[in-house]
Amino acid sequence: MTNTSPERWTDALAARRPPTLELTGHRKVVALAAHPDDETLGVGGTLRALHRAGTETTLVVATDGEAAYPGLDRRRRTELARTRRAELYAALHAAGLEELPVHWLGLPDGRLAEHLGELTERLIGPLAGADAYLAPWTGDPHPDHRAVGGAASAAAASTTYGWGYPIWMWAWMRPEQPEIPWRLARSLPLGAGDLVAKRAACARYVSQLDEPPPGCEPVLPAELLAAAGRSAELVFREPRRTGAPLDRFAQLYAGGADPWAEQSWYERRKRAVLCASLPRERYRHGFEPGCGTGALTVALAGRCARLDATEPVPEAARRARRRVEGRLGVRVSEARLPRGVPAAPIDLVVFSEVLYYLDDATLMATLDATLAALEPGGDLVLAHWRGWPAEAPRDEADTAGLVRARPELVERAEHRDERFVIRVLSRP
């Protein structure tokens, strides 16, 4: 195998210029590694920045890295495992992270895919309450890295942001390969001090660099070390593989809470811009799924002779019904998409901060049912925050792309500002 040159990656990064990722607002971040050295090579500088910012940070290492040299006998593997553990602590000390808690899982190096269930189960505790995790990228060529990334995604709560850092991608893959999700890439710039400390920490892994066991060649190639020495670290967003769980929203509404700050300037302005974007003054029959407690429902009711709204959380639906009580033609029912689409033809449907929470199958089923009900000339409105909620399988842009790809729809208008996007599509 011919490794990819560092210059090729440098050119690709300069051409794509991934956006900067901001992690300093998080209270707790968990870093995970398949082997001792993954954490330093991938996110060593970021760990320093998090520690300096006062973020509660812990490190979980799945294996001792004893199979780095497959030809070793059992005794020499045991010795290598001890060496690699000691190297990790030396690397943390060199990086000024000697206080960082380290949890060792001691699973078999090179065989994590065979222990995926146990790995996932043992990550649940360390990941509990984390705002974000940093794990090996699930698309990395090394199977142990993929296993840890997948287990982290499965073990983390729906409210935890997942970020995957590549390791062997830098040597064994090419920037133009379609498997590399550049749209999910984010950059973590390093200060000069963090970069110097990271390089010093990498140098502590001597068993992988210049002092391998007798008869063995060093594991880490120059191409991978060049990536570790760059002034910015790269991570990929690890999207949720399922839709947002309903109990998450039930928790948000519990006790009469107002989770979306309905009277904030953001929410009031978004509602006003959405209503101003509607092409018609009046609609015959509107549909608003995921209506929450009905703040937008009230505004839409003034534009529709008949309005059906649905909400899957019973507490929120109850509050929405109370809000629209006495308004003719307005009905709020409990339903979870794709259920609840009116049987009668509709000429307006408004998806406000709803669709990016659905898994792909549910989203497609929802669009199928909605477009079957949307009559010719009817309007479909998308309103989404421009950020990416932790619970959502995709962001606003990807969600809009799936809707815009439907041949039944034509885009009529778009309002984009710093925080939200409103799109109006129509059925010709």
C-alpha positions as CSV (number, residue, x, y, z in Angstrom):
1,M,0.0,0.0,0.0
2,T,1.3,3.5,-0.9
3,N,0.5,6.0,1.7
4,T,-1.0,9.4,0.8
5,S,1.4,12.3,0.9
6,P,0.9,14.9,3.6
7,E,1.0,17.6,0.9
8,R,-2.1,16.2,-0.7
9,W,-4.0,16.5,2.5
10,T,-2.6,20.0,3.1
11,D,-3.9,21.1,-0.3
12,A,-7.3,19.4,0.4
13,L,-7.7,21.1,3.7
14,A,-6.8,24.5,2.3
15,A,-9.3,24.0,-0.5
16,R,-12.2,22.9,1.7
17,R,-11.5,25.1,4.7
18,P,-13.6,23.3,7.3
19,P,-15.5,25.6,9.7
20,T,-14.2,26.0,13.2
21,L,-15.7,23.9,15.9
22,E,-16.3,25.6,19.2
23,L,-16.2,23.3,22.2
24,T,-15.5,25.7,25.1
25,G,-19.1,26.1,26.0
26,H,-19.3,22.4,27.1
27,R,-19.2,21.5,30.8
28,K,-18.1,17.8,30.3
29,V,-16.3,16.2,27.4
30,V,-15.2,12.6,27.2
31,A,-12.3,11.6,24.9
32,L,-12.1,8.0,23.8
33,A,-9.2,6.0,22.3
34,A,-8.9,2.5,20.8
35,H,-5.2,2.4,21.7
36,P,-2.8,4.4,23.7
37,D,-1.6,7.3,21.4
38,D,-4.9,7.7,19.5
39,E,-6.0,10.5,21.8
40,T,-2.7,12.4,21.4
41,L,-2.4,11.9,17.6
42,G,-6.0,12.9,17.0
43,V,-7.0,15.5,19.5
44,G,-4.1,16.1,21.8
45,G,-4.1,19.9,21.4
46,T,-7.9,20.1,21.8
47,L,-7.6,18.2,25.1
48,R,-5.2,20.8,26.3
49,A,-7.5,23.6,25.3
50,L,-10.5,22.0,27.0
51,H,-8.5,21.5,30.2
52,R,-7.3,25.1,30.2
53,A,-10.9,26.2,29.8
54,G,-11.9,24.3,32.9
55,T,-14.0,21.7,31.0
56,E,-14.4,18.5,32.9
57,T,-12.5,16.1,30.7
58,T,-11.8,12.4,31.0
59,L,-10.1,9.8,28.8
60,V,-11.3,6.3,28.2
61,V,-8.8,3.8,26.5
62,A,-10.4,0.6,25.1
63,T,-7.2,-1.5,24.8
64,D,-3.6,-1.5,25.9
65,G,-2.3,-1.6,22.4
66,E,-0.6,-5.0,22.9
67,A,-1.2,-6.2,19.3
68,A,0.6,-3.3,17.6
69,Y,3.2,-5.8,16.5
70,P,1.3,-9.0,15.6
71,G,4.3,-11.3,15.6
72,L,5.0,-10.9,19.3
73,D,4.5,-13.9,21.6
74,R,2.3,-13.7,24.7
75,R,5.1,-12.6,27.1
76,R,6.3,-9.8,24.8
77,R,2.7,-8.6,24.2
78,T,2.3,-8.3,27.9
79,E,5.4,-6.3,28.1
80,L,4.3,-4.1,25.3
81,A,0.9,-3.5,27.0
82,R,2.8,-2.2,30.1
83,T,5.0,-0.1,28.0
84,R,2.2,1.6,26.1
85,R,0.3,2.4,29.3
86,A,3.4,4.0,30.7
87,E,3.9,5.9,27.4
88,L,0.3,7.3,27.6
89,Y,1.0,8.7,31.1
90,A,4.3,10.2,29.9
91,A,2.5,11.8,27.0
92,L,-0.2,13.3,29.2
93,H,2.6,14.7,31.5
94,A,4.4,16.2,28.5
95,A,1.1,17.8,27.4
96,G,0.5,19.2,30.9
97,L,-2.5,16.8,31.3
98,E,-1.1,14.7,34.1
99,E,-4.3,15.3,36.1
100,L,-6.6,14.0,33.3
101,P,-8.5,10.9,34.6
102,V,-7.8,7.8,32.6
103,H,-10.2,4.8,32.4
104,W,-8.6,1.6,31.0
105,L,-11.1,-1.0,29.7
106,G,-8.4,-3.7,28.9
107,L,-10.2,-5.1,25.9
108,P,-8.3,-7.2,23.3
109,D,-6.3,-5.0,20.9
110,G,-7.2,-5.7,17.2
111,R,-10.5,-7.5,18.1
112,L,-12.8,-4.7,19.4
113,A,-15.4,-5.5,16.7
114,E,-15.8,-8.9,18.3
115,H,-16.5,-7.3,21.7
116,L,-18.7,-4.5,20.5
117,G,-21.6,-5.2,22.9
118,E,-19.3,-5.2,25.9
119,L,-17.5,-2.1,24.7
120,T,-20.7,-0.3,24.2
121,E,-22.0,-1.3,27.7
122,R,-18.8,-0.2,29.4
123,L,-18.9,3.2,27.7
124,I,-22.4,4.1,29.0
125,G,-21.1,5.0,32.5
126,P,-18.2,7.3,31.4
127,L,-20.4,9.0,28.8
128,A,-23.3,9.7,31.2
129,G,-23.9,13.4,31.5
130,A,-21.3,14.3,28.8
131,D,-22.1,17.3,26.6
132,A,-19.8,15.9,23.9
133,Y,-17.4,13.1,23.1
134,L,-14.3,12.9,21.0
135,A,-13.8,9.4,19.6
136,P,-12.0,7.8,16.7
137,W,-13.9,8.5,13.5
138,T,-16.4,5.7,12.5
139,G,-15.1,5.8,9.0
140,D,-11.4,5.4,9.9
141,P,-9.7,2.5,8.1
142,H,-8.6,0.8,11.3
143,P,-11.3,-1.6,12.5
144,D,-10.6,-0.9,16.2
145,H,-11.1,2.8,15.6
146,R,-14.4,2.2,13.8
147,A,-15.6,0.0,16.7
148,V,-14.9,2.6,19.4
149,G,-16.5,5.3,17.3
150,G,-19.6,3.2,16.8
151,A,-19.8,2.1,20.4
152,A,-19.5,5.7,21.6
153,S,-22.4,6.7,19.3
154,A,-24.5,3.9,20.6
155,A,-23.7,4.5,24.3
156,A,-24.0,8.2,24.4
157,A,-27.2,10.0,25.4
158,S,-29.3,11.7,22.7
159,T,-28.2,15.1,24.1
160,T,-24.5,14.3,23.7
161,Y,-22.7,15.8,20.6
162,G,-20.5,13.2,18.9
163,W,-17.3,14.1,17.1
164,G,-15.0,11.6,15.4
165,Y,-11.3,12.2,14.8
166,P,-9.4,10.4,12.0
167,I,-6.1,8.6,12.5
168,W,-5.2,6.2,9.7
169,M,-7.3,8.2,7.2
170,W,-4.3,10.4,6.8
171,A,-2.1,7.6,5.5
172,W,-4.5,5.1,4.0
173,M,-7.1,7.2,2.3
174,R,-7.2,10.0,-0.3
175,P,-9.0,13.3,0.2
176,E,-11.2,12.8,-2.9
177,Q,-12.6,9.5,-1.7
178,P,-16.5,9.8,-1.4
179,E,-16.3,8.0,2.0
180,I,-14.8,11.1,3.5
181,P,-17.7,13.3,4.7
182,W,-16.2,16.7,4.2
183,R,-19.6,18.4,4.8
184,L,-19.4,17.1,8.4
185,A,-15.8,18.2,8.9
186,R,-14.8,20.8,11.5
187,S,-11.5,22.3,12.3
188,L,-10.0,22.8,15.8
189,P,-7.2,25.4,15.6
190,L,-4.3,25.0,18.0
191,G,-2.3,27.8,19.6
192,A,1.4,27.7,19.3
193,G,1.8,26.4,22.9
194,D,-0.7,23.6,22.3
195,L,1.0,22.5,19.2
196,V,4.4,22.4,20.8
197,A,3.0,20.4,23.7
198,K,1.2,18.0,21.4
199,R,4.4,17.3,19.5
200,A,6.2,16.6,22.7
201,A,3.5,14.3,23.8
202,C,3.6,12.3,20.5
203,A,7.3,11.9,21.0
204,R,6.7,9.9,24.2
205,Y,5.2,7.0,22.3
206,V,8.7,5.6,21.5
207,S,7.5,2.0,21.1
208,Q,5.5,3.2,18.1
209,L,8.2,5.5,16.7
210,D,11.8,4.7,17.1
211,E,12.2,2.0,19.7
212,P,9.9,-0.9,18.5
213,P,10.5,-4.4,19.8
214,P,13.5,-6.2,18.3
215,G,12.9,-7.4,14.8
216,C,9.9,-5.0,14.3
217,E,9.5,-1.8,12.2
218,P,7.9,1.3,13.8
219,V,4.1,1.4,13.5
220,L,3.5,5.1,12.9
221,P,4.4,6.3,9.4
222,A,5.6,9.8,8.5
223,E,2.3,10.6,6.8
224,L,0.3,10.1,10.0
225,L,2.9,12.0,12.1
226,A,2.7,14.9,9.7
227,A,-1.0,15.1,10.2
228,A,-0.5,15.1,14.0
229,G,1.8,18.0,13.6
230,R,-0.6,20.4,11.8
231,S,-1.7,23.6,13.5
232,A,-5.3,22.4,13.5
233,E,-7.0,19.2,14.3
234,L,-9.9,17.7,12.2
235,V,-13.0,16.1,13.4
236,F,-16.2,14.9,11.7
237,R,-19.7,15.2,13.2
238,E,-21.0,11.8,14.1
239,P,-24.8,12.0,13.3
240,R,-27.3,10.1,15.3
241,R,-28.4,6.9,13.5
242,T,-31.9,7.2,14.8
243,G,-34.5,9.9,15.2
244,A,-34.7,12.0,18.4
245,P,-36.4,10.0,21.1
246,L,-39.8,11.2,22.1
247,D,-39.0,10.9,25.8
248,R,-36.4,13.6,25.3
249,F,-39.1,16.1,24.4
250,A,-41.4,14.9,27.1
251,Q,-38.6,15.7,29.6
252,L,-38.3,19.2,28.1
253,Y,-42.0,20.0,28.6
254,A,-42.3,18.4,32.0
255,G,-43.5,20.6,34.8
256,G,-44.9,23.3,32.6
257,A,-41.5,24.3,31.2
258,D,-41.0,26.5,28.1
259,P,-38.1,24.7,26.5
260,W,-38.0,26.9,23.3
261,A,-38.4,30.3,25.1
262,E,-41.4,31.1,23.0
263,Q,-41.4,34.8,23.8
264,S,-37.7,35.3,23.1
265,W,-36.7,37.6,20.3
266,Y,-35.5,34.7,18.2
267,E,-38.8,32.8,18.4
268,R,-41.0,35.9,18.0
269,R,-39.0,37.1,15.0
270,K,-38.9,33.6,13.4
271,R,-42.7,33.4,13.7
272,A,-43.2,36.8,12.2
273,V,-40.8,36.2,9.3
274,L,-42.5,32.8,8.6
275,C,-45.9,34.3,8.5
276,A,-44.7,37.1,6.3
277,S,-43.2,34.6,3.9
278,L,-46.5,32.8,3.3
279,P,-47.4,33.6,-0.4
280,R,-51.1,33.8,0.3
281,E,-53.1,35.9,2.7
282,R,-55.6,33.2,3.4
283,Y,-55.5,29.4,3.2
284,R,-58.4,27.0,3.1
285,H,-56.8,24.1,5.1
286,G,-53.5,24.2,6.9
287,F,-51.4,21.5,8.7
288,E,-48.8,22.1,11.4
289,P,-47.1,19.0,12.7
290,G,-45.0,19.2,15.9
291,C,-46.8,22.3,17.1
292,G,-45.4,22.3,20.6
293,T,-47.5,24.4,22.9
294,G,-49.1,26.2,20.1
295,A,-47.4,29.6,19.8
296,L,-47.1,29.3,16.0
297,T,-50.5,27.6,15.8
298,V,-52.2,30.8,17.0
299,A,-50.5,32.8,14.3
300,L,-51.3,30.3,11.6
301,A,-54.9,30.1,12.7
302,G,-55.4,33.7,11.7
303,R,-54.4,32.7,8.1
304,C,-56.3,29.5,7.7
305,A,-60.0,28.8,7.6
306,R,-59.2,25.4,9.0
307,L,-56.0,24.3,10.7
308,D,-55.0,20.8,11.9
309,A,-52.0,20.7,14.3
310,T,-50.4,17.7,15.8
311,E,-48.0,17.2,18.7
312,P,-46.6,13.8,20.0
313,V,-45.9,14.9,23.6
314,P,-49.2,14.8,25.6
315,E,-48.3,17.7,27.9
316,A,-47.4,20.0,25.0
317,A,-50.6,19.0,23.1
318,R,-52.7,19.7,26.1
319,R,-51.2,23.2,26.5
320,A,-51.6,23.9,22.7
321,R,-55.3,22.9,22.9
322,R,-55.9,25.3,25.8
323,R,-54.1,28.0,23.9
324,V,-56.4,27.7,20.8
325,E,-59.6,27.0,22.7
326,G,-62.5,28.8,21.2
327,R,-60.9,29.4,17.8
328,L,-63.1,28.1,15.1
329,G,-61.6,25.5,12.7
330,V,-58.5,24.8,14.8
331,R,-57.9,21.3,16.0
332,V,-54.9,20.0,18.0
333,S,-54.4,16.2,18.2
334,E,-51.7,13.9,19.6
335,A,-49.9,12.2,16.8
336,R,-46.3,11.3,15.9
337,L,-45.1,11.7,12.4
338,P,-45.8,10.2,9.9
339,R,-49.2,9.8,11.5
340,G,-51.6,12.7,11.8
341,V,-51.5,14.1,8.2
342,P,-55.1,15.2,7.4
343,A,-57.1,12.9,5.1
344,A,-58.7,15.9,3.4
345,P,-56.7,17.9,0.9
346,I,-54.6,20.7,2.4
347,D,-53.1,23.8,0.8
348,L,-50.6,24.7,3.4
349,V,-48.2,22.6,5.6
350,V,-45.6,24.2,7.9
351,F,-42.7,22.2,9.3
352,S,-41.2,24.4,11.9
353,E,-38.0,22.9,13.5
354,V,-39.4,19.4,13.1
355,L,-38.0,17.5,10.2
356,Y,-34.3,17.4,11.2
357,Y,-35.3,15.4,14.3
358,L,-36.7,12.5,12.1
359,D,-34.7,9.5,10.9
360,D,-34.5,9.2,7.1
361,A,-37.2,6.5,6.8
362,T,-39.7,8.6,9.0
363,L,-38.8,11.7,7.1
364,M,-39.6,10.1,3.7
365,A,-42.8,8.5,5.0
366,T,-43.8,11.9,6.3
367,L,-43.1,13.6,3.0
368,D,-45.0,10.9,1.1
369,A,-48.1,11.3,3.2
370,T,-47.9,15.1,3.2
371,L,-47.4,15.5,-0.5
372,A,-50.3,13.1,-1.1
373,A,-52.5,15.5,0.8
374,L,-51.0,18.7,-0.5
375,E,-53.2,19.9,-3.4
376,P,-51.8,21.5,-6.6
377,G,-50.9,25.1,-5.9
378,G,-50.4,24.4,-2.2
379,D,-47.4,25.6,-0.2
380,L,-45.0,23.7,2.0
381,V,-42.9,25.8,4.4
382,L,-39.7,24.7,6.2
383,A,-38.3,26.7,9.1
384,H,-35.2,25.5,10.9
385,W,-32.5,26.7,13.2
386,R,-29.2,26.9,11.4
387,G,-27.4,25.0,14.1
388,W,-27.4,21.3,14.5
389,P,-29.2,19.9,17.6
390,A,-27.5,17.1,19.4
391,E,-30.6,14.9,19.1
392,A,-31.0,15.4,15.3
393,P,-29.7,12.9,12.7
394,R,-28.9,15.7,10.2
395,D,-28.7,19.5,10.0
396,E,-30.9,22.1,8.4
397,A,-29.1,22.0,5.0
398,D,-29.2,18.2,4.6
399,T,-32.8,18.1,5.7
400,A,-33.8,20.9,3.2
401,G,-31.9,19.0,0.5
402,L,-34.0,15.9,1.0
403,V,-37.2,18.0,0.7
404,R,-36.0,20.0,-2.2
405,A,-35.1,16.8,-4.1
406,R,-38.8,15.8,-4.2
407,P,-39.9,16.2,-7.9
408,E,-43.4,17.2,-6.7
409,L,-42.1,20.5,-5.3
410,V,-40.7,23.8,-6.7
411,E,-38.9,26.2,-4.4
412,R,-40.5,29.7,-4.4
413,A,-38.6,31.7,-1.8
414,E,-35.9,31.5,0.9
415,H,-35.2,33.7,3.9
416,R,-31.8,33.1,5.4
417,D,-30.3,35.0,8.3
418,E,-27.7,34.3,10.9
419,R,-29.8,31.9,13.1
420,F,-32.6,30.4,11.0
421,V,-33.6,29.6,7.4
422,I,-37.2,29.7,6.1
423,R,-37.9,28.1,2.7
424,V,-41.2,28.1,0.8
425,L,-41.9,25.4,-1.7
426,S,-45.1,24.8,-3.7
427,R,-46.7,22.0,-5.5
428,P,-47.3,23.1,-9.2
